[in-house]
Amino acid sequence: MSQSIRQQQLVTMLTMQDSMNQKVHPKWLKQNFQWYRAIWIECAEMLDHYGWKWWKHQSPDMEQVKLELVDIFHFGLSCRLSDSDDYQQIAETLDYEFSDIRHADEFRTTLEDLALNTLQTKSFNAQIFAGCMQQINMPFDELFTSYIGKNILNRFRQDHGYKEGHYQKVWDNKEDNEHLIDVIQSLDSSSTDFADNVYQALSQRYPAS
Ligand SMILES: O=c1ccn([C@H]2C[C@H](O)[C@@H](COP(=O)(O)OP(=O)(O)OP(=O)(O)O)O2)c(=O)[nH]1
């Protein structure tokens, strides 16, 4: 049976994720990193970007909300890669789960369901994750494009001393994540060179390079 486009995109992301994790630690699979912990913490960070305080005016920062979902997806893919090295099989499973969307009445409650499920199972629930995406109108293609962008930013950070502590996170009064949003919007994401172009654009903007 031919592979769907979404499955191909999932295999591409799984490959990039494994490679990114190896950059952080060459033997990452043996480190027993707590991916589930990273997921629920990111859920809380996302809720802050979305807004939840009833006593204060807050407007949702949807670009940042989407970027937090992309961070969660990095950790979710890592969860799945911790259990199997068969990219194709993981992609098929995720592809099915993305068609079996689960959500509560509104986005914040779905996000809490995701955090709760993550804490209870210590794993990644793609059905509820897909529910969060649906409730903020984020199509899978956008997840794919933003995933590539953020993965490249994560690489860029590591190449410029993120782990060692000498990476500059803010340039021109903007956080690197905000620069990334600008870069993604300025490039053609359908180009086969998209990932390389993101890296190049970040290098051009970064003051120390
Ligand atoms: O082994 C790892 C560790 C991290 N990441 C990625 C996932 C996520 O895309 C990013 C970390 O998220 P974020 O940028 O929010 O982390 P931070 O370093 O805590 O930054 P901030 O202070 O902006 O939240 O790094 C990986 O892919 N593999």
The ligand as a Tripos MOL2 file, in Angstrom:
@<TRIPOS>MOLECULE
LIG
   28    29     1     0     0
SMALL
NO_CHARGES

@<TRIPOS>ATOM
      1 O1         16.8040   15.9880   23.7440 O.2       1 LIG1
      2 C1         16.1190   16.9370   23.3440 C.ar      1 LIG1
      3 C2         15.8860   18.0710   24.1210 C.ar      1 LIG1
      4 C3         15.1120   19.1000   23.6080 C.ar      1 LIG1
      5 N1         14.6000   19.0020   22.3650 N.ar      1 LIG1
      6 C4         13.8030   20.0900   21.7950 C.3       1 LIG1
      7 C5         12.3320   20.0240   22.0110 C.3       1 LIG1
      8 C6         11.8980   21.4720   22.0020 C.3       1 LIG1
      9 O2         11.6050   21.8760   20.6610 O.3       1 LIG1
     10 C7         13.1100   22.2270   22.4730 C.3       1 LIG1
     11 C8         12.9970   22.6700   23.9020 C.3       1 LIG1
     12 O3         11.8930   23.5120   24.0750 O.3       1 LIG1
     13 P1         12.0440   25.0520   24.4210 P.3       1 LIG1
     14 O4         12.6310   25.7650   23.2850 O.co2     1 LIG1
     15 O5         10.7310   25.5370   24.9670 O.co2     1 LIG1
     16 O6         13.0530   24.8700   25.6140 O.3       1 LIG1
     17 P2         13.9120   25.7340   26.5140 P.3       1 LIG1
     18 O7         15.3070   25.4180   26.1570 O.co2     1 LIG1
     19 O8         13.4980   25.4460   27.8990 O.co2     1 LIG1
     20 O9         13.5710   27.2130   26.1070 O.3       1 LIG1
     21 P3         12.5840   28.2610   26.7970 P.3       1 LIG1
     22 O10        13.3520   28.7840   27.9660 O.co2     1 LIG1
     23 O11        12.3710   29.2590   25.6930 O.co2     1 LIG1
     24 O12        11.3340   27.5210   27.1680 O.co2     1 LIG1
     25 O13        14.2130   21.3180   22.3560 O.3       1 LIG1
     26 C9         14.8040   17.8900   21.5950 C.ar      1 LIG1
     27 O14        14.3220   17.8120   20.4580 O.2       1 LIG1
     28 N2         15.5680   16.8790   22.0990 N.ar      1 LIG1
@<TRIPOS>BOND
     1     1     2 2
     2     2     3 ar
     3     2    28 ar
     4     3     4 ar
     5     4     5 ar
     6     5     6 1
     7     5    26 ar
     8     6     7 1
     9     6    25 1
    10     7     8 1
    11     8     9 1
    12     8    10 1
    13    10    11 1
    14    10    25 1
    15    11    12 1
    16    12    13 1
    17    13    14 2
    18    13    15 1
    19    13    16 1
    20    16    17 1
    21    17    18 2
    22    17    19 1
    23    17    20 1
    24    20    21 1
    25    21    22 2
    26    21    23 1
    27    21    24 1
    28    26    27 2
    29    26    28 ar
@<TRIPOS>SUBSTRUCTURE
     1 LIG1         1 GROUP 0 **** ****
